[in-house]
């Protein structure tokens, strides 16, 4: 049996608390901070797990996992490469462990407007089928959900 090593948890993203506030304001309940996944002797930590009950019926429960990325380096392309690699790994493991939980990449509104509006950004978004939560870092609110 492989035990969970809490010291191996990654540092929180600079926008972690902003995204938590934005999700709560949007009606979500934060269930895991971080969301712990274990598979094949490896420990993974997705930034957040959240759920929302649209209606009190069990079949309408929605569960999400959220990986938060600030895109603060000098190279947005390098930030995107790192984010996509992490997203793909988490999505692959979630399919095995929690098929009902959808993975989202949370990004600041400025990144979406400056990068994903471009032809290149649209190609990556559509081909990789990224699910995005676009958040307003000033207002701590969700600006857009992109499925």
N, CA, C and O atoms as a GROMACS GRO file, in nm:
protein
  588
    1UNK      N    1   0.084  -0.119   0.000
    1UNK     CA    2   0.000   0.000   0.000
    1UNK      C    3   0.088   0.124   0.000
    1UNK      O    4   0.188   0.132   0.073
    2UNK      N    5   0.052   0.218  -0.080
    2UNK     CA    6   0.128   0.340  -0.098
    2UNK      C    7   0.060   0.452  -0.022
    2UNK      O    8  -0.057   0.481  -0.048
    3UNK      N    9   0.129   0.515   0.072
    3UNK     CA   10   0.064   0.615   0.156
    3UNK      C   11   0.077   0.754   0.097
    3UNK      O   12   0.172   0.784   0.024
    4UNK      N   13  -0.018   0.838   0.129
    4UNK     CA   14  -0.022   0.975   0.080
    4UNK      C   15   0.084   1.058   0.152
    4UNK      O   16   0.088   1.063   0.275
    5UNK      N   17   0.170   1.123   0.076
    5UNK     CA   18   0.275   1.209   0.132
    5UNK      C   19   0.233   1.354   0.116
    5UNK      O   20   0.245   1.411   0.008
    6UNK      N   21   0.182   1.414   0.224
    6UNK     CA   22   0.132   1.552   0.219
    6UNK      C   23   0.243   1.652   0.186
    6UNK      O   24   0.216   1.759   0.132
    7UNK      N   25   0.367   1.618   0.218
    7UNK     CA   26   0.477   1.708   0.188
    7UNK      C   27   0.504   1.716   0.038
    7UNK      O   28   0.574   1.806  -0.009
    8UNK      N   29   0.448   1.621  -0.038
    8UNK     CA   30   0.468   1.620  -0.183
    8UNK      C   31   0.366   1.707  -0.256
    8UNK      O   32   0.372   1.720  -0.378
    9UNK      N   33   0.273   1.766  -0.181
    9UNK     CA   34   0.172   1.850  -0.245
    9UNK      C   35   0.238   1.974  -0.304
    9UNK      O   36   0.324   2.035  -0.241
   10UNK      N   37   0.197   2.011  -0.426
   10UNK     CA   38   0.256   2.128  -0.489
   10UNK      C   39   0.210   2.257  -0.423
   10UNK      O   40   0.107   2.260  -0.354
   11UNK      N   41   0.286   2.364  -0.444
   11UNK     CA   42   0.248   2.495  -0.392
   11UNK      C   43   0.120   2.542  -0.462
   11UNK      O   44   0.095   2.509  -0.578
   12UNK      N   45   0.042   2.621  -0.389
   12UNK     CA   46  -0.081   2.673  -0.447
   12UNK      C   47  -0.050   2.781  -0.550
   12UNK      O   48   0.046   2.856  -0.538
   13UNK      N   49  -0.135   2.787  -0.653
   13UNK     CA   50  -0.123   2.890  -0.754
   13UNK      C   51  -0.158   3.025  -0.692
   13UNK      O   52  -0.234   3.031  -0.595
   14UNK      N   53  -0.102   3.131  -0.746
   14UNK     CA   54  -0.124   3.266  -0.694
   14UNK      C   55  -0.273   3.305  -0.695
   14UNK      O   56  -0.316   3.387  -0.613
   15UNK      N   57  -0.350   3.246  -0.786
   15UNK     CA   58  -0.493   3.278  -0.797
   15UNK      C   59  -0.583   3.176  -0.727
   15UNK      O   60  -0.705   3.178  -0.745
   16UNK      N   61  -0.525   3.088  -0.649
   16UNK     CA   62  -0.602   2.981  -0.584
   16UNK      C   63  -0.724   3.036  -0.508
   16UNK      O   64  -0.836   2.993  -0.533
   17UNK      N   65  -0.702   3.130  -0.417
   17UNK     CA   66  -0.812   3.183  -0.336
   17UNK      C   67  -0.915   3.258  -0.420
   17UNK      O   68  -1.034   3.255  -0.389
   18UNK      N   69  -0.869   3.325  -0.526
   18UNK     CA   70  -0.961   3.396  -0.616
   18UNK      C   71  -1.055   3.298  -0.684
   18UNK      O   72  -1.176   3.323  -0.693
   19UNK      N   73  -1.000   3.186  -0.730
   19UNK     CA   74  -1.083   3.085  -0.798
   19UNK      C   75  -1.179   3.020  -0.699
   19UNK      O   76  -1.295   2.994  -0.733
   20UNK      N   77  -1.134   2.992  -0.578
   20UNK     CA   78  -1.224   2.938  -0.476
   20UNK      C   79  -1.341   3.033  -0.453
   20UNK      O   80  -1.456   2.991  -0.451
   21UNK      N   81  -1.312   3.162  -0.434
   21UNK     CA   82  -1.418   3.262  -0.413
   21UNK      C   83  -1.512   3.267  -0.532
   21UNK      O   84  -1.634   3.275  -0.515
   22UNK      N   85  -1.457   3.263  -0.654
   22UNK     CA   86  -1.539   3.270  -0.775
   22UNK      C   87  -1.632   3.150  -0.787
   22UNK      O   88  -1.748   3.165  -0.823
   23UNK      N   89  -1.581   3.031  -0.756
   23UNK     CA   90  -1.664   2.910  -0.763
   23UNK      C   91  -1.776   2.914  -0.658
   23UNK      O   92  -1.890   2.880  -0.688
   24UNK      N   93  -1.743   2.955  -0.538
   24UNK     CA   94  -1.844   2.964  -0.432
   24UNK      C   95  -1.952   3.065  -0.472
   24UNK      O   96  -2.070   3.040  -0.453
   25UNK      N   97  -1.910   3.180  -0.526
   25UNK     CA   98  -2.006   3.281  -0.570
   25UNK      C   99  -2.094   3.229  -0.683
   25UNK      O  100  -2.207   3.276  -0.700
   26UNK      N  101  -2.044   3.132  -0.759
   26UNK     CA  102  -2.120   3.074  -0.871
   26UNK      C  103  -2.205   2.956  -0.826
   26UNK      O  104  -2.267   2.889  -0.909
   27UNK      N  105  -2.209   2.928  -0.695
   27UNK     CA  106  -2.297   2.823  -0.644
   27UNK      C  107  -2.232   2.688  -0.623
   27UNK      O  108  -2.302   2.590  -0.599
   28UNK      N  109  -2.101   2.679  -0.631
   28UNK     CA  110  -2.032   2.553  -0.613
   28UNK      C  111  -1.990   2.534  -0.468
   28UNK      O  112  -1.966   2.631  -0.396
   29UNK      N  113  -1.981   2.410  -0.427
   29UNK     CA  114  -1.929   2.373  -0.296
   29UNK      C  115  -1.792   2.313  -0.317
   29UNK      O  116  -1.777   2.217  -0.393
   30UNK      N  117  -1.692   2.368  -0.251
   30UNK     CA  118  -1.556   2.312  -0.260
   30UNK      C  119  -1.552   2.190  -0.170
   30UNK      O  120  -1.572   2.199  -0.049
   31UNK      N  121  -1.525   2.075  -0.230
   31UNK     CA  122  -1.524   1.948  -0.156
   31UNK      C  123  -1.382   1.901  -0.124
   31UNK      O  124  -1.361   1.829  -0.027
   32UNK      N  125  -1.287   1.941  -0.206
   32UNK     CA  126  -1.149   1.897  -0.188
   32UNK      C  127  -1.055   2.011  -0.224
   32UNK      O  128  -1.067   2.072  -0.330
   33UNK      N  129  -0.960   2.040  -0.134
   33UNK     CA  130  -0.865   2.150  -0.158
   33UNK      C  131  -0.730   2.112  -0.099
   33UNK      O  132  -0.699   2.151   0.013
   34UNK      N  133  -0.650   2.036  -0.173
   34UNK     CA  134  -0.664   1.994  -0.312
   34UNK      C  135  -0.741   1.862  -0.326
   34UNK      O  136  -0.770   1.795  -0.227
   35UNK      N  137  -0.774   1.826  -0.450
   35UNK     CA  138  -0.836   1.698  -0.482
   35UNK      C  139  -0.724   1.596  -0.497
   35UNK      O  140  -0.640   1.607  -0.586
   36UNK      N  141  -0.724   1.497  -0.409
   36UNK     CA  142  -0.619   1.395  -0.408
   36UNK      C  143  -0.660   1.278  -0.496
   36UNK      O  144  -0.770   1.225  -0.485
   37UNK      N  145  -0.568   1.238  -0.586
   37UNK     CA  146  -0.589   1.122  -0.671
   37UNK      C  147  -0.469   1.030  -0.654
   37UNK      O  148  -0.355   1.076  -0.652
   38UNK      N  149  -0.493   0.902  -0.644
   38UNK     CA  150  -0.384   0.806  -0.638
   38UNK      C  151  -0.410   0.700  -0.743
   38UNK      O  152  -0.520   0.647  -0.754
   39UNK      N  153  -0.307   0.670  -0.821
   39UNK     CA  154  -0.321   0.569  -0.925
   39UNK      C  155  -0.185   0.505  -0.952
   39UNK      O  156  -0.086   0.575  -0.973
   40UNK      N  157  -0.181   0.373  -0.950
   40UNK     CA  158  -0.059   0.301  -0.982
   40UNK      C  159   0.061   0.338  -0.896
   40UNK      O  160   0.174   0.341  -0.943
   41UNK      N  161   0.036   0.365  -0.768
   41UNK     CA  162   0.145   0.398  -0.678
   41UNK      C  163   0.190   0.543  -0.686
   41UNK      O  164   0.291   0.580  -0.626
   42UNK      N  165   0.117   0.626  -0.759
   42UNK     CA  166   0.151   0.768  -0.772
   42UNK      C  167   0.044   0.855  -0.708
   42UNK      O  168  -0.075   0.825  -0.717
   43UNK      N  169   0.088   0.962  -0.643
   43UNK     CA  170  -0.003   1.058  -0.582
   43UNK      C  171  -0.011   1.182  -0.670
   43UNK      O  172   0.091   1.236  -0.713
   44UNK      N  173  -0.132   1.226  -0.697
   44UNK     CA  174  -0.154   1.348  -0.775
   44UNK      C  175  -0.245   1.441  -0.697
   44UNK      O  176  -0.332   1.396  -0.622
   45UNK      N  177  -0.225   1.570  -0.714
   45UNK     CA  178  -0.305   1.669  -0.644
   45UNK      C  179  -0.356   1.773  -0.744
   45UNK      O  180  -0.281   1.860  -0.789
   46UNK      N  181  -0.484   1.762  -0.779
   46UNK     CA  182  -0.549   1.864  -0.862
   46UNK      C  183  -0.587   1.976  -0.766
   46UNK      O  184  -0.624   1.949  -0.652
   47UNK      N  185  -0.577   2.102  -0.811
   47UNK     CA  186  -0.596   2.214  -0.720
   47UNK      C  187  -0.725   2.209  -0.640
   47UNK      O  188  -0.723   2.232  -0.519
   48UNK      N  189  -0.837   2.179  -0.706
   48UNK     CA  190  -0.966   2.182  -0.636
   48UNK      C  191  -1.059   2.072  -0.685
   48UNK      O  192  -1.051   2.028  -0.800
   49UNK      N  193  -1.146   2.028  -0.596
   49UNK     CA  194  -1.260   1.946  -0.632
   49UNK      C  195  -1.384   2.022  -0.586
   49UNK      O  196  -1.384   2.078  -0.476
   50UNK      N  197  -1.488   2.024  -0.668
   50UNK     CA  198  -1.609   2.097  -0.631
   50UNK      C  199  -1.730   2.022  -0.684
   50UNK      O  200  -1.721   1.942  -0.778
   51UNK      N  201  -1.844   2.049  -0.620
   51UNK     CA  202  -1.968   1.990  -0.672
   51UNK      C  203  -2.081   2.089  -0.658
   51UNK      O  204  -2.076   2.183  -0.579
   52UNK      N  205  -2.182   2.064  -0.736
   52UNK     CA  206  -2.297   2.154  -0.740
   52UNK      C  207  -2.421   2.069  -0.762
   52UNK      O  208  -2.425   1.983  -0.850
   53UNK      N  209  -2.520   2.094  -0.681
   53UNK     CA  210  -2.647   2.022  -0.696
   53UNK      C  211  -2.745   2.114  -0.766
   53UNK      O  212  -2.798   2.207  -0.706
   54UNK      N  213  -2.769   2.087  -0.894
   54UNK     CA  214  -2.862   2.169  -0.971
   54UNK      C  215  -3.004   2.150  -0.918
   54UNK      O  216  -3.080   2.245  -0.904
   55UNK      N  217  -3.035   2.025  -0.889
   55UNK     CA  218  -3.165   1.988  -0.833
   55UNK      C  219  -3.133   1.883  -0.727
   55UNK      O  220  -3.027   1.821  -0.732
   56UNK      N  221  -3.221   1.863  -0.634
   56UNK     CA  222  -3.193   1.771  -0.524
   56UNK      C  223  -3.184   1.625  -0.567
   56UNK      O  224  -3.157   1.538  -0.485
   57UNK      N  225  -3.208   1.598  -0.693
   57UNK     CA  226  -3.199   1.460  -0.742
   57UNK      C  227  -3.053   1.420  -0.766
   57UNK      O  228  -2.973   1.500  -0.814
   58UNK      N  229  -3.021   1.299  -0.730
   58UNK     CA  230  -2.883   1.251  -0.739
   58UNK      C  231  -2.827   1.256  -0.880
   58UNK      O  232  -2.709   1.287  -0.897
   59UNK      N  233  -2.907   1.228  -0.981
   59UNK     CA  234  -2.854   1.221  -1.118
   59UNK      C  235  -2.814   1.358  -1.173
   59UNK      O  236  -2.744   1.365  -1.273
   60UNK      N  237  -2.859   1.465  -1.108
   60UNK     CA  238  -2.825   1.598  -1.157
   60UNK      C  239  -2.706   1.660  -1.086
   60UNK      O  240  -2.671   1.776  -1.111
   61UNK      N  241  -2.643   1.586  -0.997
   61UNK     CA  242  -2.524   1.636  -0.930
   61UNK      C  243  -2.412   1.653  -1.032
   61UNK      O  244  -2.390   1.566  -1.116
   62UNK      N  245  -2.343   1.765  -1.025
   62UNK     CA  246  -2.227   1.788  -1.112
   62UNK      C  247  -2.104   1.795  -1.024
   62UNK      O  248  -2.103   1.861  -0.920
   63UNK      N  249  -1.998   1.727  -1.067
   63UNK     CA  250  -1.872   1.729  -0.996
   63UNK      C  251  -1.762   1.772  -1.093
   63UNK      O  252  -1.757   1.727  -1.208
   64UNK      N  253  -1.676   1.860  -1.044
   64UNK     CA  254  -1.566   1.904  -1.127
   64UNK      C  255  -1.435   1.898  -1.050
   64UNK      O  256  -1.432   1.897  -0.927
   65UNK      N  257  -1.327   1.893  -1.125
   65UNK     CA  258  -1.192   1.910  -1.072
   65UNK      C  259  -1.136   2.032  -1.145
   65UNK      O  260  -1.159   2.050  -1.265
   66UNK      N  261  -1.063   2.115  -1.073
   66UNK     CA  262  -1.014   2.239  -1.131
   66UNK      C  263  -0.864   2.252  -1.110
   66UNK      O  264  -0.815   2.249  -0.997
   67UNK      N  265  -0.793   2.266  -1.219
   67UNK     CA  266  -0.650   2.298  -1.214
   67UNK      C  267  -0.635   2.446  -1.248
   67UNK      O  268  -0.683   2.491  -1.352
   68UNK      N  269  -0.570   2.520  -1.161
   68UNK     CA  270  -0.559   2.665  -1.175
   68UNK      C  271  -0.421   2.700  -1.231
   68UNK      O  272  -0.319   2.652  -1.182
   69UNK      N  273  -0.421   2.785  -1.333
   69UNK     CA  274  -0.295   2.829  -1.393
   69UNK      C  275  -0.297   2.980  -1.408
   69UNK      O  276  -0.392   3.037  -1.461
   70UNK      N  277  -0.191   3.044  -1.362
   70UNK     CA  278  -0.184   3.191  -1.362
   70UNK      C  279  -0.128   3.249  -1.491
   70UNK      O  280  -0.162   3.362  -1.526
   71UNK      N  281  -0.044   3.175  -1.563
   71UNK     CA  282   0.020   3.225  -1.686
   71UNK      C  283   0.094   3.356  -1.658
   71UNK      O  284   0.068   3.457  -1.723
   72UNK      N  285   0.185   3.353  -1.561
   72UNK     CA  286   0.258   3.474  -1.523
   72UNK      C  287   0.402   3.478  -1.574
   72UNK      O  288   0.471   3.577  -1.554
   73UNK      N  289   0.448   3.372  -1.640
   73UNK     CA  290   0.586   3.375  -1.689
   73UNK      C  291   0.596   3.464  -1.813
   73UNK      O  292   0.496   3.514  -1.863
   74UNK      N  293   0.718   3.481  -1.860
   74UNK     CA  294   0.740   3.564  -1.979
   74UNK      C  295   0.697   3.494  -2.107
   74UNK      O  296   0.685   3.557  -2.212
   75UNK      N  297   0.675   3.364  -2.099
   75UNK     CA  298   0.636   3.287  -2.218
   75UNK      C  299   0.499   3.220  -2.198
   75UNK      O  300   0.490   3.114  -2.136
   76UNK      N  301   0.393   3.283  -2.252
   76UNK     CA  302   0.261   3.219  -2.240
   76UNK      C  303   0.257   3.082  -2.308
   76UNK      O  304   0.182   2.994  -2.266
   77UNK      N  305   0.337   3.064  -2.413
   77UNK     CA  306   0.340   2.936  -2.482
   77UNK      C  307   0.396   2.827  -2.391
   77UNK      O  308   0.343   2.716  -2.387
   78UNK      N  309   0.502   2.858  -2.318
   78UNK     CA  310   0.559   2.761  -2.223
   78UNK      C  311   0.459   2.731  -2.111
   78UNK      O  312   0.444   2.616  -2.070
   79UNK      N  313   0.392   2.835  -2.062
   79UNK     CA  314   0.289   2.815  -1.960
   79UNK      C  315   0.179   2.723  -2.012
   79UNK      O  316   0.131   2.636  -1.940
   80UNK      N  317   0.139   2.743  -2.137
   80UNK     CA  318   0.035   2.659  -2.198
   80UNK      C  319   0.083   2.515  -2.209
   80UNK      O  320   0.008   2.422  -2.180
   81UNK      N  321   0.207   2.496  -2.252
   81UNK     CA  322   0.260   2.360  -2.265
   81UNK      C  323   0.256   2.287  -2.131
   81UNK      O  324   0.215   2.172  -2.124
   82UNK      N  325   0.299   2.355  -2.025
   82UNK     CA  326   0.298   2.295  -1.892
   82UNK      C  327   0.155   2.266  -1.846
   82UNK      O  328   0.127   2.159  -1.791
   83UNK      N  329   0.065   2.361  -1.868
   83UNK     CA  330  -0.075   2.345  -1.826
   83UNK      C  331  -0.140   2.228  -1.899
   83UNK      O  332  -0.211   2.149  -1.837
   84UNK      N  333  -0.117   2.217  -2.030
   84UNK     CA  334  -0.179   2.110  -2.109
   84UNK      C  335  -0.125   1.974  -2.068
   84UNK      O  336  -0.200   1.877  -2.060
   85UNK      N  337   0.005   1.966  -2.042
   85UNK     CA  338   0.062   1.837  -1.998
   85UNK      C  339  -0.003   1.792  -1.866
   85UNK      O  340  -0.044   1.677  -1.852
   86UNK      N  341  -0.012   1.885  -1.773
   86UNK     CA  342  -0.072   1.853  -1.643
   86UNK      C  343  -0.220   1.817  -1.661
   86UNK      O  344  -0.268   1.720  -1.603
   87UNK      N  345  -0.292   1.895  -1.741
   87UNK     CA  346  -0.434   1.872  -1.768
   87UNK      C  347  -0.456   1.732  -1.825
   87UNK      O  348  -0.545   1.660  -1.780
   88UNK      N  349  -0.376   1.694  -1.923
   88UNK     CA  350  -0.391   1.562  -1.986
   88UNK      C  351  -0.366   1.449  -1.887
   88UNK      O  352  -0.437   1.348  -1.888
   89UNK      N  353  -0.265   1.464  -1.802
   89UNK     CA  354  -0.237   1.361  -1.702
   89UNK      C  355  -0.355   1.349  -1.605
   89UNK      O  356  -0.402   1.238  -1.579
   90UNK      N  357  -0.402   1.461  -1.553
   90UNK     CA  358  -0.514   1.458  -1.459
   90UNK      C  359  -0.640   1.402  -1.525
   90UNK      O  360  -0.712   1.321  -1.465
   91UNK      N  361  -0.667   1.444  -1.648
   91UNK     CA  362  -0.787   1.396  -1.718
   91UNK      C  363  -0.781   1.245  -1.738
   91UNK      O  364  -0.882   1.176  -1.721
   92UNK      N  365  -0.664   1.194  -1.774
   92UNK     CA  366  -0.647   1.050  -1.794
   92UNK      C  367  -0.674   0.972  -1.666
   92UNK      O  368  -0.743   0.870  -1.669
   93UNK      N  369  -0.622   1.019  -1.554
   93UNK     CA  370  -0.642   0.951  -1.426
   93UNK      C  371  -0.787   0.965  -1.380
   93UNK      O  372  -0.844   0.869  -1.328
   94UNK      N  373  -0.847   1.082  -1.399
   94UNK     CA  374  -0.987   1.101  -1.359
   94UNK      C  375  -1.081   1.007  -1.434
   94UNK      O  376  -1.179   0.958  -1.377
   95UNK      N  377  -1.052   0.981  -1.560
   95UNK     CA  378  -1.135   0.888  -1.638
   95UNK      C  379  -1.134   0.749  -1.574
   95UNK      O  380  -1.234   0.678  -1.576
   96UNK      N  381  -1.020   0.712  -1.518
   96UNK     CA  382  -1.009   0.581  -1.452
   96UNK      C  383  -1.074   0.579  -1.314
   96UNK      O  384  -1.134   0.479  -1.275
   97UNK      N  385  -1.064   0.688  -1.239
   97UNK     CA  386  -1.107   0.690  -1.099
   97UNK      C  387  -1.244   0.750  -1.075
   97UNK      O  388  -1.322   0.697  -0.996
   98UNK      N  389  -1.274   0.860  -1.143
   98UNK     CA  390  -1.399   0.933  -1.118
   98UNK      C  391  -1.455   0.983  -1.250
   98UNK      O  392  -1.446   1.102  -1.281
   99UNK      N  393  -1.512   0.892  -1.326
   99UNK     CA  394  -1.561   0.924  -1.460
   99UNK      C  395  -1.661   1.039  -1.460
   99UNK      O  396  -1.671   1.114  -1.558
  100UNK      N  397  -1.737   1.054  -1.351
  100UNK     CA  398  -1.841   1.158  -1.346
  100UNK      C  399  -1.785   1.298  -1.320
  100UNK      O  400  -1.856   1.397  -1.337
  101UNK      N  401  -1.660   1.307  -1.279
  101UNK     CA  402  -1.599   1.437  -1.245
  101UNK      C  403  -1.529   1.494  -1.369
  101UNK      O  404  -1.438   1.432  -1.424
  102UNK      N  405  -1.572   1.612  -1.412
  102UNK     CA  406  -1.513   1.677  -1.528
  102UNK      C  407  -1.398   1.768  -1.486
  102UNK      O  408  -1.408   1.839  -1.385
  103UNK      N  409  -1.292   1.766  -1.563
  103UNK     CA  410  -1.175   1.848  -1.534
  103UNK      C  411  -1.182   1.980  -1.609
  103UNK      O  412  -1.215   1.984  -1.728
  104UNK      N  413  -1.152   2.088  -1.538
  104UNK     CA  414  -1.145   2.222  -1.598
  104UNK      C  415  -1.010   2.283  -1.568
  104UNK      O  416  -0.951   2.258  -1.463
  105UNK      N  417  -0.962   2.363  -1.662
  105UNK     CA  418  -0.844   2.445  -1.642
  105UNK      C  419  -0.893   2.587  -1.615
  105UNK      O  420  -0.961   2.646  -1.700
  106UNK      N  421  -0.860   2.642  -1.498
  106UNK     CA  422  -0.902   2.778  -1.463
  106UNK      C  423  -0.791   2.875  -1.503
  106UNK      O  424  -0.676   2.860  -1.461
  107UNK      N  425  -0.828   2.974  -1.585
  107UNK     CA  426  -0.729   3.072  -1.632
  107UNK      C  427  -0.785   3.213  -1.616
  107UNK      O  428  -0.907   3.233  -1.623
  108UNK      N  429  -0.697   3.310  -1.593
  108UNK     CA  430  -0.744   3.449  -1.583
  108UNK      C  431  -0.804   3.499  -1.715
  108UNK      O  432  -0.764   3.456  -1.824
  109UNK      N  433  -0.898   3.588  -1.704
  109UNK     CA  434  -0.965   3.646  -1.820
  109UNK      C  435  -0.865   3.708  -1.918
  109UNK      O  436  -0.882   3.696  -2.040
  110UNK      N  437  -0.762   3.776  -1.867
  110UNK     CA  438  -0.662   3.839  -1.953
  110UNK      C  439  -0.591   3.736  -2.041
  110UNK      O  440  -0.557   3.765  -2.155
  111UNK      N  441  -0.568   3.616  -1.988
  111UNK     CA  442  -0.502   3.510  -2.065
  111UNK      C  443  -0.595   3.462  -2.175
  111UNK      O  444  -0.553   3.442  -2.289
  112UNK      N  445  -0.722   3.443  -2.140
  112UNK     CA  446  -0.818   3.399  -2.241
  112UNK      C  447  -0.829   3.502  -2.353
  112UNK      O  448  -0.826   3.466  -2.471
  113UNK      N  449  -0.840   3.628  -2.317
  113UNK     CA  450  -0.858   3.734  -2.417
  113UNK      C  451  -0.732   3.756  -2.500
  113UNK      O  452  -0.742   3.789  -2.618
  114UNK      N  453  -0.615   3.740  -2.440
  114UNK     CA  454  -0.490   3.768  -2.512
  114UNK      C  455  -0.431   3.646  -2.582
  114UNK      O  456  -0.343   3.661  -2.667
  115UNK      N  457  -0.478   3.528  -2.548
  115UNK     CA  458  -0.415   3.408  -2.604
  115UNK      C  459  -0.515   3.317  -2.675
  115UNK      O  460  -0.490   3.273  -2.787
  116UNK      N  461  -0.626   3.289  -2.612
  116UNK     CA  462  -0.720   3.192  -2.668
  116UNK      C  463  -0.813   3.250  -2.773
  116UNK      O  464  -0.884   3.176  -2.841
  117UNK      N  465  -0.815   3.382  -2.787
  117UNK     CA  466  -0.890   3.445  -2.896
  117UNK      C  467  -0.814   3.431  -3.028
  117UNK      O  468  -0.875   3.435  -3.135
  118UNK      N  469  -0.682   3.414  -3.019
  118UNK     CA  470  -0.599   3.400  -3.139
  118UNK      C  471  -0.629   3.267  -3.208
  118UNK      O  472  -0.681   3.174  -3.147
  119UNK      N  473  -0.594   3.262  -3.334
  119UNK     CA  474  -0.615   3.140  -3.413
  119UNK      C  475  -0.543   3.020  -3.349
  119UNK      O  476  -0.599   2.910  -3.340
  120UNK      N  477  -0.418   3.042  -3.304
  120UNK     CA  478  -0.342   2.936  -3.240
  120UNK      C  479  -0.411   2.886  -3.115
  120UNK      O  480  -0.426   2.766  -3.095
  121UNK      N  481  -0.455   2.979  -3.029
  121UNK     CA  482  -0.524   2.943  -2.906
  121UNK      C  483  -0.652   2.866  -2.932
  121UNK      O  484  -0.682   2.772  -2.859
  122UNK      N  485  -0.727   2.906  -3.034
  122UNK     CA  486  -0.851   2.836  -3.070
  122UNK      C  487  -0.822   2.693  -3.116
  122UNK      O  488  -0.896   2.600  -3.084
  123UNK      N  489  -0.714   2.677  -3.192
  123UNK     CA  490  -0.674   2.544  -3.238
  123UNK      C  491  -0.646   2.453  -3.119
  123UNK      O  492  -0.696   2.340  -3.114
  124UNK      N  493  -0.567   2.501  -3.025
  124UNK     CA  494  -0.532   2.421  -2.907
  124UNK      C  495  -0.656   2.389  -2.825
  124UNK      O  496  -0.677   2.275  -2.784
  125UNK      N  497  -0.738   2.490  -2.802
  125UNK     CA  498  -0.861   2.474  -2.725
  125UNK      C  499  -0.950   2.366  -2.785
  125UNK      O  500  -1.001   2.280  -2.714
  126UNK      N  501  -0.969   2.370  -2.916
  126UNK     CA  502  -1.059   2.277  -2.984
  126UNK      C  503  -1.000   2.138  -3.004
  126UNK      O  504  -1.068   2.038  -2.983
  127UNK      N  505  -0.874   2.130  -3.044
  127UNK     CA  506  -0.813   1.999  -3.073
  127UNK      C  507  -0.789   1.919  -2.945
  127UNK      O  508  -0.810   1.797  -2.943
  128UNK      N  509  -0.745   1.986  -2.841
  128UNK     CA  510  -0.717   1.915  -2.716
  128UNK      C  511  -0.845   1.901  -2.633
  128UNK      O  512  -0.849   1.825  -2.536
  129UNK      N  513  -0.948   1.974  -2.672
  129UNK     CA  514  -1.077   1.973  -2.603
  129UNK      C  515  -1.062   2.012  -2.456
  129UNK      O  516  -1.109   1.943  -2.366
  130UNK      N  517  -0.995   2.125  -2.437
  130UNK     CA  518  -0.979   2.180  -2.303
  130UNK      C  519  -1.112   2.235  -2.254
  130UNK      O  520  -1.183   2.302  -2.329
  131UNK      N  521  -1.145   2.207  -2.131
  131UNK     CA  522  -1.257   2.273  -2.065
  131UNK      C  523  -1.197   2.386  -1.982
  131UNK      O  524  -1.106   2.362  -1.903
  132UNK      N  525  -1.247   2.507  -2.000
  132UNK     CA  526  -1.191   2.622  -1.930
  132UNK      C  527  -1.291   2.687  -1.837
  132UNK      O  528  -1.411   2.694  -1.865
  133UNK      N  529  -1.239   2.736  -1.727
  133UNK     CA  530  -1.310   2.832  -1.643
  133UNK      C  531  -1.229   2.960  -1.656
  133UNK      O  532  -1.114   2.966  -1.615
  134UNK      N  533  -1.292   3.061  -1.714
  134UNK     CA  534  -1.226   3.190  -1.729
  134UNK      C  535  -1.272   3.276  -1.612
  134UNK      O  536  -1.391   3.300  -1.595
  135UNK      N  537  -1.176   3.322  -1.531
  135UNK     CA  538  -1.214   3.399  -1.413
  135UNK      C  539  -1.159   3.541  -1.419
  135UNK      O  540  -1.054   3.566  -1.477
  136UNK      N  541  -1.234   3.631  -1.359
  136UNK     CA  542  -1.192   3.770  -1.347
  136UNK      C  543  -1.114   3.782  -1.217
  136UNK      O  544  -1.172   3.772  -1.109
  137UNK      N  545  -0.984   3.802  -1.228
  137UNK     CA  546  -0.899   3.802  -1.108
  137UNK      C  547  -0.922   3.924  -1.020
  137UNK      O  548  -0.890   3.920  -0.901
  138UNK      N  549  -0.977   4.032  -1.075
  138UNK     CA  550  -1.004   4.152  -0.997
  138UNK      C  551  -1.133   4.136  -0.915
  138UNK      O  552  -1.139   4.174  -0.798
  139UNK      N  553  -1.236   4.081  -0.978
  139UNK     CA  554  -1.367   4.068  -0.913
  139UNK      C  555  -1.385   3.935  -0.839
  139UNK      O  556  -1.482   3.919  -0.764
  140UNK      N  557  -1.293   3.841  -0.859
  140UNK     CA  558  -1.305   3.706  -0.802
  140UNK      C  559  -1.438   3.643  -0.842
  140UNK      O  560  -1.512   3.589  -0.759
  141UNK      N  561  -1.467   3.651  -0.972
  141UNK     CA  562  -1.590   3.596  -1.028
  141UNK      C  563  -1.558   3.519  -1.155
  141UNK      O  564  -1.458   3.545  -1.221
  142UNK      N  565  -1.643   3.423  -1.189
  142UNK     CA  566  -1.626   3.348  -1.313
  142UNK      C  567  -1.684   3.432  -1.426
  142UNK      O  568  -1.799   3.475  -1.420
  143UNK      N  569  -1.602   3.453  -1.528
  143UNK     CA  570  -1.645   3.531  -1.643
  143UNK      C  571  -1.709   3.441  -1.749
  143UNK      O  572  -1.801   3.483  -1.819
  144UNK      N  573  -1.659   3.317  -1.761
  144UNK     CA  574  -1.709   3.229  -1.867
  144UNK      C  575  -1.670   3.084  -1.841
  144UNK      O  576  -1.562   3.055  -1.790
  145UNK      N  577  -1.762   2.995  -1.877
  145UNK     CA  578  -1.735   2.851  -1.877
  145UNK      C  579  -1.721   2.811  -2.024
  145UNK      O  580  -1.806   2.846  -2.106
  146UNK      N  581  -1.615   2.738  -2.057
  146UNK     CA  582  -1.597   2.694  -2.195
  146UNK      C  583  -1.584   2.542  -2.194
  146UNK      O  584  -1.488   2.486  -2.139
  147UNK      N  585  -1.682   2.477  -2.256
  147UNK     CA  586  -1.685   2.331  -2.261
  147UNK      C  587  -1.637   2.285  -2.397
  147UNK      O  588  -1.632   2.165  -2.423
   0.00000   0.00000   0.00000
